[in-house]
Amino acid sequence: MMHLFGEPTIWLPYTFALLMGLSILIYVVLDGFDLGVGLLMPLADEAEKDRLVASIGPFWDANETWLVLAIGILLVAFPAAHGVILTALYLPVTVMLFGLILRGVSFEFRAKAPITQKRFWNGAFFVGSLMASLSQGFMLGMYVMGLTWTLPHVAFALLSAIFLTVGYSCIGATWVIGKTDGALQAKAIRWASGGIWGVLIGIAAISLATPFVSARIFEKWFSFPAMLYLAPLPILSAMLLVTLWRSLNQLKPSPDARGTWRPFAAVIALFTLAFSGMAYSFYPYVVPEQLTIYESASAPESLIIILVGTLFVLPTILGYTALSYYIFRGKATELRYD
């Protein structure tokens, strides 16, 4: 039956690369906004902190499922690449895991600890969010730089860490705009307006660095007609930034006006375009300039078995994710644990 789909050593690795890329993108968007909400905690007063937590309460744990899925696909479908990537990024991955653990512990303990300790756990929730965000940004920068630990590459990764963290805070603020009202919503509009600059500089920094990582990527970006495939991305990104800026300015005089979800949709689209540009640039490499998806893929017989399992697992994850967002739609209500 395989001949109906072409050569399995080609289409199977390509399929799993798409599935892994989709999982990473969904994770960055979904866990990105709840990490962003955690990053905003120091800017809110005590009552507002409860509403911030309530806005992500039904979703944050499920959002992390997509990270597990992406790493799982990397492990079983591209084991050679998994070894190279995780070995090179062992330290930031460890920091990220400690940050995610701290977030989970803080989320539960802030509700169960004595009221005198609540401020401590609110701070721990922020620190966990900061650790996870910075480490993910650092890993992104190191990946773009080819996973080699040199002083210039580490400096770029640190810059990437800062701007991805600002980007997460921006998408978190746009989520709060849609999920809350009143004074907190008005604050979130101001937070998002400030975060736009971090998103813009971060995308620009990654975009400027990427073509100089290798001659192959430079050729992909600037040779004709290959450059025509990439040309729509910066144009659309500029249009989305203008749309985001205008939609936030329209909400400032009247925060409860229609269109409160428009900024969130615009930031999601920006992240998607940036991710698409990276995928286009690095394809077919899963480890930049070292291993392609075809060289590092598991045997076709193994991939077929894994694909059958994925056809059951992926719709299930998509289904309960969509269901949770549908059930808990609308504004975040008062946070209660009784």
Order of alpha helices (4+ residues) and beta strands (2+ residues): alpha-alpha-alpha-alpha-alpha-alpha-alpha-alpha-alpha-alpha-alpha-alpha-alpha-beta-beta-alpha-alpha
